[in-house]
Amino acid sequence: MLATLTIPTQRTTASRLAEVDFDQLDFGRTFSDHMLVVDYHNGEWQEPQIVPYADMPVSPANSALHYGQAIFEGMKAYKNQQGEIFIFRPYDNLHRLNLSAERMCMPAVPEELFMQGLSQLIRLDAEWVPNFPGSALYIRPFMFATDGMLGVRPSDSYRFMIITCPVGLYYNKPLRVRFEEKYVRSAEGGAGFAKNAGNYGAAMYPTKLAQQEGYNQLIWTDASEHKYVEESGTMNAVFVIDNRIVTPALSTSILDGITRRSVLQLARDWGMPVEERKVSALEILEAQANGTLQEAFGVGTAATIAPIAVIGYQGQDYPLPTPAADAFSHRVSAALAAIRSGDAPDVHEWMVRI
């Protein structure tokens, strides 16, 4: 458990908690009462503070708006049966945030600042952490450039913030997806491994086109040949082929997902073969045709496990079998939920108590 903290805090005088319908949570729209704010000036981080959630002034010449120096993370806090609050793998999120910062020429966030600010913020808004099945407090750390200057260069000043919002299930039914063979999410040597804002903005148009065709998301393919699977929408892609877990190997164009890491670790714990390698669209379709493709799903912080029911390819839809009750995706989803709720041993020490 993290130590008691002393970050200056301005408490809200008008909590919005009573206005929230926790049975009808629209993901990412309802925000908790407070937020962490800390600025970077003159080569160092200034004193952090926790203030009421509110809009903030930004210069029209803000360099993040013009040149895209903005990064973020996504993580979750959970309540166990005793009402204690735990965060899932926050140190991994911090490490990835700082990898993104390095890629985008931004300063690293110190561990003490990140963890202490996070801890004090969640404690302050503890009543915002829901405790019904499938729910969590979604945590959004982010950083953006704050120079008010039109010049294509790294900013000299930055703001790091954490905001939170209670959430329920992200997807409530299996997904329809299709392989993307024209547009590119990221190229090798680019910034696809980083959680910078531009990656997501550029993905919206091709995703919109797919949604107009009746799909929920895309399966992105490689930039050079459009043959090999990269990610599934905003998630990592995982396939179960002939009782083997198959997922694209990490690269500079694929995000190192923390849920992905966790799923692969549990598979290895259970003695299942795990293959992190190139996997082609044609291999997936051949496995679907010969009956060895048992499951396909996306993994990510927002959805955790999102089963795929249909894969589209070149105008044709290929249905996947409905996973049985003891299918890997069901078992790993239940195992992660049990670890997060404290109903199963946390042997890998993923949960950090607040």
N, C-alpha and C positions, 0 to 999 in steps of 0.2 A: 504494500500500500504506500502511495506517495505521501510525502510529508505535508504538514500544514503550510500554507503559502501566505505570502504577504503582498501580492500584487494589488496596487490601489484599485478599489472597486467603487463604482457609482451605481447603486442599486436603482432599479426602476421604481417609480412611484405609482405605476399603474400596470400591474401584471395583466397580460392577456390570456393567462392560463385558463381562466373560467370560461372564456369564449370558444375554446377549442373542442370540437367534436372528435374525440379520439377514435370513434367508430367509422368516421368518414375522412380519413387523412389522404389528401391528394399529394403525392410525393413531391417534396421540395417547395411547397407553397406556404406552409405554416411554420413560422420561425419562433424560436424560444426568446425569452425576454432579454438576454444579454449577449454581448459579443466581446471577444478579445481583440485589442488593437495595439500594434506597436510599429513605430516608424524607424527607418534606417536612414541616417544622415551622417555626413562627414566620416564615412568609413566605419560606423559602428551603430549597433542597435541601441535605441533610446529606451526609456523606461516604459514597460508595458502597462496597459490599463484595461480594466473591464468596465464597459459602459452599457447603458440600455441599447438594445437593437434599434437602429435608426438609419435613415439616409445620411449621406455625407457629401460635402462639397468636393468637386473635382475640377481641376483646371480644364478648359476647353482644349488646351495644348498638351494635355496629359499624354505622355509618350506611350503608355500601355494602350490607349485607345487608337493611336496612330500606327504603332509598330509591333504590337502584339506581345510585349513583355509581360505575360501573365501566366501563372501556373496555379494548380490546385491539387488537392487530395480529396479522397472520400473514405470515410471510416465510420464505424458504428460503436455505440455504447449500449449495453444491455443490463437489465436487472435480473438477478437470480431469484430463487424462491424466497429468500430471506430479505429481499428488497435492496441488497447490496448492488452497487453499480460497477461494472467491469467494461473496459474497452478492449476490443479485439485487435491485437498485434500493432499497437500504435508506434512502436519503435521502427517497424518495417515501413510504415507510412512516412515517418520522418526521414528515414534513409532515402526513400524514393523521391520525396519532396526535394531533398537536397541534390539528388541526381538531376532532377528537372531544373532546379535553380542553376546548377553548373552549366547545363546545356543552353540555357537562355541568358547566360551572363548576369546572373543575379546572385546576391549574397546568400550563403548558407544560413539556415536558422539553427541556433545553438540548441542542443538537446534540452538543457535546463529550461530555457525559455519556452520551448514547445511543450514539454511535458508538464511543467508547473502551470503554465497558462491554461493548458487543456484541462488539467485536474481541477483547478480552481473554478473555471467556467462551468464544468459539468456539475461540480458540487453545488454551485450557486443555483443552477437550473435543474436540480435533481428531480423535481416534481414533473419536469417535462419528459422524462424518460419513461416511455410506455412499457407495459409488462404483459400484454396479451400476445398469444402465439403469432409469430411472424413479424412482430413489431420491434422497433429499435429507435434510438436517437441517432439520426444521421448527422455526422460531423463533417463540416467543410472547412478545412484550413486552406488558405489561398494567399498569394502574394502578387502584387502588381507594381509596376513602375509608377513613380509619382512626379517625375520632373515635368515641369510645364514648359517644354521646349520642342520645337519642330526640328529635330536633327536625328538622322539615322545613326544612332550610336546607343550603347547601353546607358540607361539612366544612372544618375548618381544617387538617387533617393528612391526608397521603396516603402510600401506598407504591407505588413503581414497581419492577417486577421483570421479569426476562427468564428464561424457562425454555426448554429445547430438547428435541427428541425426534427420533430417526431414523425416517424413514417411507419406505414404498414407494408404490405406486399407490393413489390414493384410490378411484377407481371402476375396476373391471376389465371392464366391459361397457357398451354404450350404454344410455342411460337411458330409462325410461318416465316421462313427466311429464303433468300436466294443468293447464289453466287454472283458477285459483282465482277464483270469482265471489261468494263470501260473505265470507270473512275477509280482513283487511287486514294486510300487513306493516308499512306505514308510509304516512302521509298527507303531502301537500305541506305544508311548514311544520313538519313534525315532525323527528324525529332519524334518519330512515332513511339519511341520508348519513354518519352517524357509526357507528363500530363500538362502540356501547355494548351492554352485556350484555342489557339489556331487549329490544332488537330481536330477539334470537335466542330468548330465552325465550318471547316471545309468539308466535313462529312455530311452535313445536313442536306445539301441538295440531292446527292445520289440516294440518300436514305428516303427523302421525300418522294422521289420518283418510284422507289420500290414500294413505298406505302400506298401510292396511288394505284399500284398494280395488285394490291391486296396482301402484301407482305408486311410483317412487323419490323423486320430488320434485314440487314445484309450480312453475308459472309464475305468479308474483304479478301481479295487475293493479292498476290505479289505484284509489284509495280512493273516488272520487266516482262513477264510472260503471262500473267493472269492465270497461272496454273495451280499455284500452291496456296493453301488456306493460311490466312494471317490471323484475323480476329473475327468475332461474330458481333456486329454492331459495336457497342462500347464494352464488350466483354471478351474474355479469352474463350477460344473454342476448344471443346473436349469431345472426343468420340470414343465409344466402346466398340471395338471391332474384334470379334472372336475372343471375347473375354480379356482383351488387352486394352489398357488406357492409352489412347494415342492423342497427342496434342502437338501443335507446331512448336518447334524449338524457339527459344527466345532469340531476338536479334535487335538491331537498332530500329527496326520498324514495328516491333511488337512490344506491348507494355508488359512488364514483369508484374503480373497481377498477384496480389496477396491472397485472394481467394483461390486463385490457380495454384499457388504454392501449397496452400493448406489442403486442397483436394488431392493433389499429387502425393503429399506426405501421408495422408490417411490411406490412400491406395497402396502405397508401399508398406505401411504398417500392417495392412491386411494381406500382404504377400501377393498382391496383384502385379502383373507385368506392366511397367510404365514406359512408354516410348515417347521421348521428346525429340521430334525429328520433322523433316519436311513431310507434309501430307498433302497430296494433290486432290483437286476436286474430282478427278476421274477415279481415284482410289476410293473415295467416299461413295461415289455412285455405283462402282462395281461391287462394293461391299453391300450396298443397299439392294442391288439386283440379285446377288447370290445368297442373301439372308444372313450375312455375317455382321452387318451393321446393326448392333443391338440398341445403341443409344447415341444421341447427339445432344449436346446442351452447351449453353454459355455459362460462364462463371464470372462473377464480379461482385463488388461490394454492395451495389444497389439491389441486385436481384438475388444474390448468392448463387442459386442454381436455377437456370431458366431452361427447361426442356424444349427441344425442337421437335415439332410434329411433322413438318413438311419442309423439304429443301427444293427450291426451284433452280433449274439450270437450262439456259438457252430456250426458254419458253415452255418447258415441261416441268410439271410438279412431280416430286418423288416423295410419297408418304413414308414415314418411319413407323415401325411398330410401337404400340403403346407400351411403355416400360412396365414390367411386372412389379408387384409389390416389393419384391426383394432385389430390384434392379439397383445397380451401383449408384445412380443419381439419387434415388430415394434414400439409400443407406447412408451416403455421404452427407446429404442434406440433413438427415436426422442426427447424424453424429456431430456435425458442426453445431446444430441447435442445442444438443445436449451439453456440449462443451461450453457454449456461451451461457447457458442457463444454470450451469453448475451441477447438472444432473449426471455428468460423466467426468472422469478424471481428466485434468488438463495436463497431460504428460509432457507436452511440448512447451508449456508455460506461455501460451499465446495470450491469455487473459491478464490484463493489468487492472488491479483493483483501484478504484478512485476513492 
